[in-house]
Structure formats: C-alpha cells, structure tokens
Amino acid sequence: MPVQKTQAIVIRSFPLGEFDKIITFYTADFGKIRAVARRVRRPKSRFGGSLELLNHGALVFFERPNKDLHTINDFDLIDAFDGIKADFERTAYGCYLAELVDAIEPGHAVDRSVFRLLRRAFGMLTQIDDIALLSRAFELQLLGLTGYAPQLSHCSVCTNVFRESTVNFSFRFGGVLCTNCVDRDARAISIARGSCELMKQLQKSDLSYLPRFRASELNHREIKFALSNFIFYHTERALKSLEFIENIKL
Ligand SMILES: [Zn+2]
C-alpha cells in the first residue's frame, strides 16, 4: 500500500465498531477521500482530538488502490479553527459548508481550488459578521468550481445578454430567463434585480472582500431561497446541517 501525504480538512466523521471511525476528508491533492482511523475512540488514542470535524491538518494515509476506503497513518493538526468552534452558530455554518462540499464535489475530482476555497471560508468564518452572506458566496463559488455555476448574466435558454429589470430564476435551466424564454419554466421564481447583481458579485469576489458588501434582508432571503433550491435540484439531497441552521434561528 503506497503511503500518501497531503493537507486535508475533516468534512465528515462517523463511528465504526467499538473503537474506530470512518473519516471523510477533503484533501488538497486527492479531492475527497474516506479513510479509517483505527482505535481513535480509545482514551489514549495517538490521534487525540486531532480528527474532529472541520480540523485542518497534514494527513498521511495508506492508499488502497482502486478501493474507496483507505487507512489513516497520521494526522498532524495545522488549524482547529477554534474561533469557529467557540461559537455555536459559526460551528453550525462550518458544518454546513463541510456537508455542502461532501454533497456537491463530484466523486474523485482532484482540484486544489475546492480545498483552498474551503480552508479560506473557514478562516473567514472565524472573523466575519455576516456569516450567512459568507455561506451564499461559498455556495456560488463552489457551484462554479464544480461546473454548476448558475447563469446570471445571460439567459439560460437563448443565451442572450440578460437586461431585464425583472429577474426570473430557473432551477431547471440553471439561471435567469429572459422575457422571451420565461414561459419555458412555470416554476421559475422572481427575484429582485439587486439580489441577482449581488449574486454576480459574490460569484467572482475573493472572500476577503465580503465585509465590503451590504445585503438587505430581502437580498438575504431571496438569494438563500434561490441557491438552496438550486443546490437541492442538483444534489437531490436535503442537507441536515442546513435544516439545523434553520431550526436554531426559530
Ligand atoms: Zn432567453
């Protein structure tokens, strides 16, 4: 079994038998991988708490070629993102971003940009005030990196440049619909032009610019509704952590 080394973030974890865990990592060099941590649930485990959800570390694993499940040899903690974990709501959002990467990232695609986006988003999550807006920017950029970017500048059907003041957003066609094409999808939703413009900005801006953006309550509501339904349309998965965030706000 070849030994592989890479940086990785823990995006999912669940118990296996009495002492072990199966950890899903998003790695810099291998995309998403799953690996077993042996005896990690024993009191004197050599991993300590390093394999907690959202942790970023240097991973060494035994690769089992053509197998879905590898074995963890070592995980040297780089950043536990304590600033996220000190806050209940930020932790919930961090878990959501991790679950989203697990749900959207296509199988074995190897692309450092997704790893960099996730690490950067966790860094921003420790310091930014508008964490909902950070989540929307993350959703848009992750969709872009994985080939699902919503089309916001051109009509998703006829590809004409989109100039309409009223924006109709179609989950089925993957973006906005012009006046001529809006009848193609009876389920398209109407959103404010300002929400559409903000989404375009969030799509292309570095996350460090987010504190400069101002989003109204309407923008927040519309963009969240549009993106959560768009993501559900593509993944066909209800994300548990998103439901959890909704519940803690009640
Ligand atoms: Zn059109």
Residues whose N, C-alpha, C, O or C-beta is under 5 A from the ligand:
A	BS01	ZN	C155 V157 C158 T159 C178 C181
